[in-house]
Amino acid sequence: MTANPLRAENLRHFRLAHGFSQVAMGERCSMPSNTVCMMEGGLLPISIKTIDRIAAAFEMSPAMVLAELDSTAPREPIAASVPRHCKEL
């Protein structure tokens, strides 16, 4: 199953907007950094459970996370391929 590319791009935008590396985001959300990497790369779907986890980590409601994830603000596109470090983790 592949993830929604827009949702993956939005997750990356959310992370960068809050100034977090993939490692820091993973630590804050209690998930491995390679999971963050794979979700951003569109290889793992971003579940409701994950949205809840992100919301808890950033002390905001899931609705606020989704609103930010669904933002139509211009963003830097995600890479088409999986970064090498995702494969190594």
Summary of the structure (lengths in Angstrom):
residues: 89
radius of gyration: 11.9
end to end distance: 20.0
largest distance: 33.4
contacts: 235
relative contact order: 0.22
helix: 57%
strand: 0%
